[in-house]
């Protein structure tokens, strides 16, 4: 079957989706969550084949790896999605015009949603659950690195669909080659929206090449600014969590921005990072403050590549500034508009940070690790949008809908 054949099947399945009841959709997802947990061994076996082809030192290894705990977590998110109110059929606006027209603006599925992603097998389940619950067909183009994992996942999904007499055409898994990605980006008339999830290079490529509307997601160059008014113990805890919880994901801390009044506290703020072997690339003032307090094999002077880099691993940079203005300027210049945080006790400084930082998620005294659909109460996420049109931040069910106008009258004609 060619890629075009799969696109045609996906387009045809969009008509199937709009006829499915929300009760049936929820039952399918609940059964699927149970099935994937029951078939943990199968998923781990497939995942092992993928892991054997990647070095553990590769930053993508952690994203690629499935564990029994992670599978249970994915299933838990899927159950949350199943239990959520359908986003379809909501009346966003309703009015009656002097002409006699009765208008309703109601939410509807987008239709066919394409996703290009890299070594992230969890995305296969997350995308399907969110698309299915919101009445959309999903066309998936995973990377070669996760091919066996994705193939096993889609097999489990299709088994579950068949058990409920739902067409397997509502999910399409394209081959992992470049040609499939190219075909998907050119599938106008078949695919309604395309979401790239992965590196900045992947996102740029899709944005530049696609003939389909694109929502940019994923790339995170994340800062945490420690203000002069920051609480030291809170700062230690938040910086450690934001950097080390899962360093390979897009909400992980990349650059610590520090007010110069707190230079003496810098060794204490980053001390625990050394236990996790976090390498620090420090600007001149930060380097001087850390030189005799942080392991020499983990400390080096920053260069031009130290800022504006998504490290996706156990590395981070430190930039020292003299005031909030310099902090805001640095963040504005290097930010990918994903997640940014401030540590401060001064409410006026926090208010200014909230008002002036242009990002999808802006935090105060909180770890950026929370930028996640499940943590935001969305059940799961199809991606974290860093743009401003249609959707921004974690994209859940509502972000996978559009709307249409329904108009009724008693035979009104326009003069």
C-alpha positions in Angstrom: 0.0 0.0 0.0 1.4 3.4 -1.0 1.5 6.5 1.2 -1.2 8.0 -1.0 -3.4 5.0 -0.4 -3.0 5.6 3.4 -3.9 9.3 3.0 -7.0 8.3 1.1 -8.0 5.8 3.8 -7.5 8.5 6.4 -9.6 11.0 4.6 -12.4 8.4 4.2 -12.2 7.5 7.9 -12.9 11.1 8.9 -16.5 10.4 7.9 -16.5 7.3 10.1 -15.2 9.2 13.1 -18.0 11.8 13.2 -20.6 9.0 13.4 -19.0 7.4 16.5 -20.7 8.1 19.8 -18.6 9.5 22.7 -19.6 6.5 24.8 -18.1 4.1 22.3 -15.0 6.3 21.9 -14.4 6.2 25.7 -15.0 2.4 25.9 -12.4 1.9 23.2 -9.8 4.0 25.0 -10.4 2.4 28.4 -10.1 -1.1 26.8 -7.0 0.1 25.0 -5.4 1.3 28.2 -6.0 -2.1 29.8 -4.7 -3.9 26.7 -1.5 -2.0 26.5 -0.7 -2.7 30.1 -1.6 -6.4 29.6 0.8 -6.5 26.6 3.7 -4.7 28.4 6.0 -7.6 27.6 5.2 -7.3 23.9 5.9 -3.6 23.9 9.1 -3.9 25.9 10.3 -6.6 23.5 9.7 -4.4 20.5 11.2 -1.4 22.3 14.3 -3.4 23.1 15.0 -3.9 19.4 15.0 -0.2 19.0 17.1 0.5 22.0 19.8 -2.0 20.8 20.4 0.3 17.8 21.0 3.4 19.9 23.8 4.2 22.3 22.8 4.9 25.9 24.8 8.1 25.8 22.5 9.5 23.0 20.2 12.2 24.5 17.3 10.5 22.6 17.8 7.2 24.5 15.7 8.2 27.5 12.9 9.4 25.2 13.0 6.2 23.3 13.0 3.9 26.3 9.8 2.3 27.5 9.5 0.7 30.9 6.6 -1.0 32.7 6.2 2.1 34.8 6.1 4.4 31.7 3.6 2.2 30.0 1.4 2.3 33.0 1.7 6.1 33.0 0.7 6.3 29.4 -2.3 4.0 30.1 -3.2 6.2 33.1 -3.2 9.3 30.9 -5.3 7.5 28.3 -7.9 6.6 31.0 -7.9 10.3 32.0 -8.6 11.3 28.4 -11.4 8.7 28.1 -13.1 10.1 31.2 -13.0 13.7 30.0 -15.9 15.5 28.5 -16.0 15.4 24.7 -14.8 18.7 23.2 -17.2 18.3 20.3 -20.6 20.0 20.0 -19.9 22.8 22.5 -21.8 26.0 21.6 -19.2 28.8 21.5 -21.6 31.5 20.4 -25.3 31.7 19.8 -27.3 34.6 18.6 -30.5 35.6 16.7 -30.2 38.3 14.1 -32.8 40.9 13.3 -33.0 39.3 9.8 -34.5 36.1 11.4 -31.3 34.1 11.2 -30.5 31.8 14.2 -26.8 31.1 14.5 -24.7 28.7 16.5 -21.0 28.4 16.5 -20.1 24.8 17.5 -16.9 22.9 18.0 -16.1 20.2 15.4 -13.1 17.9 14.7 -10.2 19.2 12.6 -10.5 16.1 10.5 -7.2 14.4 9.7 -4.2 15.2 11.9 -0.7 14.3 10.8 2.2 14.1 13.3 5.9 13.7 12.4 7.9 12.7 15.4 11.3 11.2 16.4 12.3 8.6 19.0 9.2 8.9 21.2 7.0 5.8 21.2 4.7 7.3 23.9 3.6 9.8 21.3 1.9 7.0 19.3 -0.5 6.3 22.1 -0.9 9.9 23.2 -1.7 11.2 19.7 -4.2 8.4 19.0 -6.0 8.8 22.3 -6.4 12.6 21.9 -7.3 12.5 18.2 -9.8 9.6 18.8 -11.5 11.4 21.7 -11.7 14.6 19.7 -13.2 12.9 16.6 -10.0 13.1 14.5 -8.2 10.6 12.4 -4.4 10.3 13.1 -1.7 9.9 10.5 1.6 9.1 12.2 5.1 9.3 10.8 7.5 8.1 13.5 11.3 8.0 13.2 13.3 5.0 12.2 14.7 4.8 15.7 11.3 3.8 17.2 10.0 1.8 14.3 9.5 -1.5 16.2 8.0 0.2 19.2 5.5 2.2 17.0 4.6 -0.9 15.0 3.8 -2.8 18.1 1.8 0.1 19.5 -0.3 0.5 16.4 -0.9 -3.2 16.3 -2.4 -3.1 19.8 -4.5 -0.1 18.9 -5.9 -1.7 15.8 -6.7 -4.9 17.7 -8.7 -2.9 20.2 -10.5 -1.0 17.4 -11.4 -4.2 15.7 -12.9 -5.7 18.9 -15.3 -2.7 18.9 -16.0 -2.9 15.2 -14.3 0.4 14.5 -12.4 0.8 11.3 -8.7 0.5 11.7 -8.4 3.3 9.0 -8.8 5.9 11.8 -5.1 5.4 12.6 -2.4 5.3 9.9 1.3 4.5 10.6 3.5 5.6 7.7 6.9 4.0 6.9 9.8 5.5 8.8 11.6 6.7 5.7 12.2 10.3 4.5 10.0 9.8 1.5 7.0 9.2 3.8 7.7 12.4 5.6 7.9 14.3 2.3 4.7 12.8 1.1 2.9 13.7 4.4 4.1 17.3 4.2 2.6 17.5 0.6 -0.7 15.7 1.4 -2.8 18.7 1.0 -6.4 17.7 0.3 -6.0 14.7 2.6 -4.5 15.9 5.8 -5.9 19.0 7.5 -3.1 19.8 10.1 0.5 18.8 10.6 2.3 18.7 13.9 6.1 18.1 14.1 7.4 16.9 17.5 11.1 16.7 17.8 14.3 18.7 17.4 14.4 22.3 16.2 15.9 21.0 12.9 12.8 18.8 12.3 10.4 21.6 13.2 12.2 24.0 10.8 12.2 21.5 8.0 8.5 20.8 8.4 7.6 24.4 8.6 9.6 25.3 5.5 8.5 22.3 3.4 4.9 21.6 4.3 1.9 22.5 2.1 -0.4 21.7 5.1 -1.0 24.1 8.0 1.7 23.4 10.7 1.6 23.8 14.4 5.1 24.1 15.8 5.7 22.1 19.0 8.4 20.7 21.1 11.7 22.7 20.9 12.3 24.1 24.4 15.2 26.5 25.3 14.2 27.0 28.9 15.4 29.6 31.4 15.0 30.1 35.1 15.8 33.5 36.4 16.8 33.7 40.1 16.1 37.3 41.2 17.7 39.3 43.9 14.6 38.7 46.0 14.5 34.9 45.5 14.3 32.4 48.3 17.5 30.4 48.4 16.0 27.0 49.5 13.2 27.3 46.9 15.7 28.1 44.2 17.9 25.1 45.0 14.9 22.8 44.9 13.3 24.2 41.7 16.6 24.4 39.7 17.5 20.8 40.6 14.1 19.5 39.6 13.8 21.5 36.4 17.3 20.3 35.3 17.5 16.7 36.4 14.0 15.2 36.6 14.1 14.3 32.9 16.9 16.2 31.2 16.0 14.8 27.8 12.5 16.4 27.5 11.6 19.8 26.2 10.6 21.4 29.5 14.0 20.8 31.1 16.1 23.7 32.3 18.8 24.8 29.8 20.0 28.2 31.2 20.1 29.5 34.8 19.9 33.3 34.7 21.2 34.8 38.0 21.0 38.3 39.5 24.5 39.4 40.4 23.4 40.2 44.0 23.1 36.4 44.4 26.5 35.4 43.1 27.6 34.2 46.5 24.6 31.9 46.6 25.4 30.3 43.2 27.5 27.4 44.5 24.7 26.5 46.9 22.0 26.7 44.2 23.8 24.3 41.9 25.6 22.1 44.4 23.2 19.2 44.1 23.5 19.2 40.4 27.0 17.8 40.7 25.6 14.6 42.2 23.8 14.0 38.9 26.9 14.9 36.9 25.4 18.0 35.4 28.0 19.9 33.3 27.8 23.7 33.7 28.9 26.2 31.1 29.3 29.4 33.0 29.8 33.0 31.9 32.8 34.8 33.3 31.3 36.0 36.6 29.5 32.7 37.2 32.7 30.7 36.4 34.7 32.7 39.0 32.0 32.1 41.6 32.0 28.3 40.9 35.6 27.7 40.1 36.6 26.4 43.6 33.1 25.1 44.5 32.0 22.9 41.6 33.8 19.8 40.3 36.4 20.9 37.7 35.5 18.1 35.3 32.0 19.4 35.2 32.7 23.1 34.9 33.9 25.1 31.8 33.6 28.6 30.5 30.7 29.4 28.4 31.1 30.1 24.7 28.7 31.4 21.9 26.9 28.0 21.8 26.2 27.9 25.5 23.2 30.1 25.2 20.2 29.5 23.0 20.9 25.8 23.0 18.4 23.0 24.0 20.8 20.6 25.7 18.5 17.6 26.0 20.9 16.1 28.5 22.9 16.8 31.7 24.3 20.1 30.6 23.2 23.7 31.4 24.5 27.2 31.1 24.7 30.0 33.7 24.3 33.7 32.8 24.8 36.5 35.4 22.8 39.7 35.0 22.7 42.9 37.0 18.9 43.6 37.0 15.5 42.3 35.8 15.9 44.3 32.6 19.0 42.4 31.6 17.3 39.1 32.5 14.3 39.9 30.4 16.5 40.9 27.5 18.6 37.7 27.7 15.5 35.5 27.8 13.8 37.4 25.0 16.8 37.0 22.7 17.3 33.2 23.3 13.9 31.9 24.3 12.1 29.4 22.1 8.8 30.7 23.7 8.2 27.3 25.4 8.6 27.6 29.2 10.3 30.3 31.3 10.4 30.7 35.1 11.3 33.2 37.7 12.4 32.7 41.3 11.4 35.8 43.3 9.6 37.0 46.4 9.1 40.5 45.1 5.5 40.5 43.8 6.2 43.5 41.5 9.1 41.7 39.9 7.0 38.6 39.4 4.2 40.7 37.9 6.6 42.3 35.5 8.1 38.9 34.5 4.6 37.5 33.9 3.6 40.5 31.8 6.8 40.8 29.7 8.0 37.2 29.1 6.6 35.9 25.8 6.3 32.2 26.2 3.6 29.5 26.2 4.1 28.8 29.9 5.5 31.3 32.4 6.2 30.2 36.0 6.9 31.8 39.3 8.7 29.8 42.0 7.8 26.6 40.2 9.7 24.0 38.2 9.2 24.2 34.4 8.9 20.4 34.5 5.2 21.0 34.9 4.7 22.0 31.2 2.8 18.9 30.4 -0.7 18.1 29.2 -1.4 15.7 32.1 -0.1 18.1 34.7 -2.3 20.9 33.2 -5.4 18.6 33.6 -5.6 18.0 29.9 -5.3 14.2 30.2 -2.4 14.0 27.8 -0.9 16.2 25.1 -0.3 16.0 21.4 2.5 18.5 21.8 3.4 21.8 23.3 2.8 24.6 20.8 5.3 27.4 20.9 3.4 29.6 18.4 0.4 31.8 18.8 -2.1 30.9 16.1 -4.8 28.4 17.0 -3.1 26.8 20.0 -0.4 27.7 22.5 1.2 25.5 25.2 0.2 21.9 25.9 -2.4 20.9 23.3 -5.2 18.7 24.6 -8.6 17.9 23.4 -10.0 21.4 22.9 -6.9 22.4 20.8 -7.7 19.5 18.4 -11.0 21.1 17.4 -12.2 23.8 15.0 -15.7 25.1 14.7 -18.4 25.7 12.2 -21.4 28.0 12.1 -24.9 26.4 12.0 -27.6 28.7 10.6 -31.4 28.2 10.7 -34.3 30.4 9.7 -37.9 30.2 8.6 -37.2 30.6 4.9 -35.3 33.9 5.2 -33.7 35.3 2.0 -31.3 38.2 1.8 -32.6 41.3 0.2 
